[in-house]
Amino acid sequence: MPSEGRTLPDPLRVVIAGGGVAALEALAALGAVVPCRVTPVLITKTINFRYRPLLLGEPFGHGAPRAYPLDGIAADHGAELIADDVVEVMPDMHAVRTAGDALVPYDVLIVATGARAYPAFQDGIAFDRETSPEDFDEALADLGAGLAPHVAIVVPDGVTWTLPAYQLALQIAAWGRSHHASASVVTLLTPERKPLEAFGETVSLEVADLLEAERIVVRTGVHPDVVTATALRAGGRWLGADRIVALPLLQGPRLLGLPHDAHGFLDTTNIPDVHVAGDAGCATAIKQGGLAAQQADAVVARIARRCGAPAPAHDPEPMVLRGILDTRSGPRFLRAALDDPDATSTFSPEPLWWPPTAVATRRLAPYLAGLEVTARV
């Protein structure tokens, strides 16, 4: 967190490392909360921002996510864009070093570089649309052709955002039903004690009923180990499947100059004027875009207080987990406060936030919705 004893310049040079949800939510929040007191700088080698939740539906013909050019987003928010990657933080110098060996000074740094996905198992298919989409596409084609009627969806130990597995199970079940209704079988295996456990009791019960109605076999409380492309162990039993699809694991960025845990996730608690927001940090176990955006908003609120700008006296609380499941009957909106999920567990066919996007954010989602409206005019 920033050192309270250090006098900050006005305007404040705020460097944001990253180009994902947390980084762009922080950029939008700076413009909304302290528009005249900061000079924002965005450092990312990524050319476009892609709305990754839509990648879940892409192989099923639901459309590809739109790419939003980051140079336009930076310009709209008055930010300098540096097309590079941050590889080292130098807290004593208040600067970062980029992959291009440039030194970029900062007054306050927000590290929002996200995390890197990697396969949990040597065998089977890792569902990663950004780096290896062809493996899943081939499995889906085999399912459609009747060559692979039984598909197992695996949530490995260490995966904390499990909703994509449930969405995949629903979409694969619908795909199989449309091609070979009597033959297709989908099994979902997860270490969770109950379906979508993080969302609390009400959501778990509703999702369990939904999966049963779709004839999806669910095995909770198991720790799957994929042994071959068509066999796994779970709960002391062997299970065979024609195709096994597993969610990937995440690894933190391990930036030089910053403390990190065994998995590379960063802890900037004792680093003056450096904050971490989103999947790059170790502060929250669940790695999900909506939570990343809430962390970014909390960071900007702290920066605003340092600048003397109006801001809440305390960081926003509690953090709220939100998600959408697309079903045959339409979308289902899920919500729960992380500090008491059972008491706040909500499952609704009506939107519980606005705009009703898969990643709920205070400022980024309305901004992107505005871009969509402008593009249609």
N, C-alpha and C positions, 0 to 999 in steps of 0.2 A: 504494500500500500504506500501512497506517497508520504514523504516526510513532511509533517505539519510545520516544522521549523524553517523550511526553505521558502524564501520569497520567490514567488512565481512571476514571470514577466507577463505583460499584457500588451498584445494578445499572446495566448499560450500556444506554443507549437505542440500539437498532439499528433503523434505518429501512430498509425494503426497498421499493424502487420497482419495481412490476410485479405481474402477477397470473398469470404463466405457470409453466412447469415449473421454471425456475431459481429464481424467486421463492418458490414454494411448497416446493421442496426445501430452500432456505435456511431458511425458516420452520420446517419440520419438524426440520431438523438443529439449529437453535438450541435447540429444546425438548428434544432428545435429548442434546446435548453440554453445554450450559450453561443448564439450565432455570431456575436460581435466580439467575443473574448477569446476565440481560438482560431488558430491557423491549422486546419487539418491536412495531414499528409497520409495518403494510402499507399502502402507498399505491397504489391502482389504481382507475380509473374503471370497470373491467370488473365486471359484476355476478356472472358465473358463470365458472368454469373449465371449459373444454371440452377433452376429450381428442382433440386434432386429428388424430392418425394415423388414427382411425376414419373421418375424412371421406373418405379414399380409397375406402372401400367403400360409402359412403352412396348414390351414384348407381346402384349395381348391386344395390340392395335388401338390403344387408347390415346395415342399421340405422344410425341416427344416434347420434353420441356423446352420452353423458349429460352434462347440465350440473350441475356441483357448485356450490352457492351459496357465494360467497367469504366471506360474513359468518359462515356456519357453520364454514368451515375456519379462519378467523381466531379465532373463539371457542374452537374445540377446541385451539388452540395458544397461547391466552392473549395474543393480539395485538390491539392497537387497529387498527381498519380505518378508513382515510380514503378516502372515495369521490371521488377526484380524480386528476389527472395531474400528474406532476412535469415542469416545463418548464425549470427552471434549478437548477443546483447552485451554492451559494455556499460554497466551501471555507473562506474566511477567517472566515466567520460560523458554520461548521458548521451549515448550514441549507439546506433546499431550498425553492424557491418553486413553488407549484402553479398550475394553470390558473385556479383560483378566486382567485388572488392571496393565498393563505395562506402564511405562513412556518412551516415545520415544522423544529424543531431536531433534530439527531442527534449522537450521540457517534461512531457508525460508520454509514456508509451503504453499502448494497449496491444497485447499479444493475442491475436484471434486467428491463428494460423490453422486451426482445426487439427484433425487427427488423420492418420493414414490407415486405410483398410488393408488387411492381409488375410489370406485363407487360414481358417482355424485347423484344417486337416489337410493331409497330403493327398488323400483320395476324395472322391466325390466332386461336386460342383459348388464353388463359392459364388454366391449371388452378388456380383459386383458389376453393375452395368457400365461403370466408368472405365474399367480397365480390362475386363474380360467378358463382354456380353455374348460372345459367340457360343460359349459353353452352355449357357442356359437356353439360348435360342435353339440349339441342336436338341436339347432334352425336350423342349416344348414341341418341336416338330415330330420327335419320336412319339410323344404322347398323342399328338393329333393323328398320327399314322397308325396308332394301335400297337406300336412296338414297345412302348414303355408305359403300361397302364397304371402301375403302382409307383407313386412318387412320395418320398419321405422328405419333409421339411424339418431341418434341424436347427435348434437354437443352442449354440455351443456355450459351455461355461465361460463366463466373462463377458457375454453380450448383455448389455443392460437396457437397450432400447429394442424391445422384442416385437413391437407392432408390425414391422415389415414382414415377419414370418407369418403372422395371422392373415395379413393382406394377401401374401403370396399363396397361402393355402386356399383362401376363398377364390382367388382368380384361377388357380390351377384346377380346382374342383369344377368351376364353371366351364373352363376350357375342355376338360375331359368329358364333362357331361354333354357338351355340345357336339363332341365327336364320337364318343363311345360311352354312352350313358350307363350301360350295364357293367362295363369292364373296369372303368377307372376307379382308383382308390387313392386317397390322399391321407397320409399320416403325419401329424405334427408332434414333435418331441421337444420338450423344454424342461430346463431345471426349475422353472417357476412352480410353486406349490399349487397354483391355480392359474387359469388363463389370464393374461395381461394383469398380473398381480399388482404391478405398480399403480394401476388405476383404482384399486380398491374393490370391495366386495360386490357392489351393485354391478359394476362393469364386468367383473369376472363371471358372475352368474348369467348375465345377458349374453356375453360372448360364448360361454359354454353352450347355451341353448342354440345360439346361431350356428355354431360349428356342428352341433348334433343334427340340426335341420338340414345342413348341407352334406351330411354323411361323411364328415371329416373326423377321423379317429385322432383323439388327442391323448397323449401320455405326458402327464406333468410329474414333477419331482424326480426326473431322471437326468442323468449326466451322459449324454450321447457321446460315443466315440466311434467315428467313422473309420472302419478298418480296411474296406476295399470300396471300389466304385459302386457296389451293390449290396454291401453288408455293413451293419453297425451293431455295436453293443450298447444297451441302455437298460438301466435298472436290473442288471444281472441277467439279462436275456439277450439273445441274438435276434436281429430283425433283418430280413431281406427286403430289398426294394429294387425296382427296375432302374430308378434314378434317385440319387440322394443329393438334395440341395441344402447347403448350410449358409447361414448368415456369416459374414466375415467378422473378424475381431478388429479392434482398433489399437493403434499404437500412437503415443504422443510424439511431439516434434523433437524432444531432446535438444533444445537450443543451447548452444554454448553460452556460458555466462549466467544461466539461470538454473536453480535447483529443480530436480525432477525426481519422480518416483521410479520404481523398478520398470514400469511400462512406458516411461518417457513423458508422462503428463506433468505439467509444470506447476510449481508452487512459488508465487511471487509475494507471499505474505510479508516477508522481511526485506524486500527490495524496494528502496525509495523510488517513487514516481513511476513504477512499473506495475501494470495490472494485467491479468489474464482473463479472458472471457471465452466461453464456448468450450468445444471439445478438446482444446489444447490443455486445459487445466485439470487439476486433480480435485477441485473443490466439490464437484458433484459427481456422483457415480453414474447417473443416467446421462448418456450422450445423445442429445436430441436438439434439433434446431430451435424450437420454441423456448426451451430452457436456456440455450445459448444466448438468445436475444434478450431474455430477462436478465442474465448476467451482464450483458453489454449495457443495458439500461441502468443497472445498479452502479456500474463503473462510471458512467457519464454523470449520474447523480452525485457521486463523490467528487468528481472533477468540478462540477458546477459549484459545489459548496466551497471548494478551494478557491474558485474564482470570485466568490461572493455573489454568484447569481442565485436567483430563487430556485430552490430545490427542496424536496422533502427532507425533513429533519433526520429521517432514518431511511435505510435502503428499503426498497419495496419488499413486502412480505405478505403471505408466504409465496414461495415459488410454486407455480401451477403447471401441471403436466396436461397437455392437450393433444389430441390426435383424432384422426378420422379413419374409419373403416368403410370402404365402399362395398355394399352388399347388393344382392338382387333387388332388394326393396328400397334402394337408395342409400345415401351416405348416413352413417351413424357417428355422432359427435361424442367424444369421450373427454372427460375432464376430472381432475382430482388434484387437491392441494397435497404437495409432497409431505408436509408435516402431519397430515391426518387424512390419508387417502380413503379409508373406509367411511368416515363421516361425510366426506365431500364427493364421493364417487358418483359420477353422473353419466348416464347413457341416454342419448336423445336423438330422435330423427330430425329435430330442429337445430339450426345453428346456435352454438353457445358462445360464439365470439364473432366479431366482424372486422374485416371481411372474412368469410368462412374458409380460409385457406388451410392447407395441410400443416403448414408451419405458421402458428399464430405469433405475430409480432406486433408491437405497438406502433411502430413507424415504418418499417420496411414494407410490410404487406400493403398498407394503404398507398405508399409511394409506387410500388409495382403495379397495383390496380390502376392507378392514374396513368401509368405508361401504357397499359393495355387499352384504356379508353382513348387516349390520344392516338394510338396506332390505328384504331378503328375509324377515327374521324376522317 
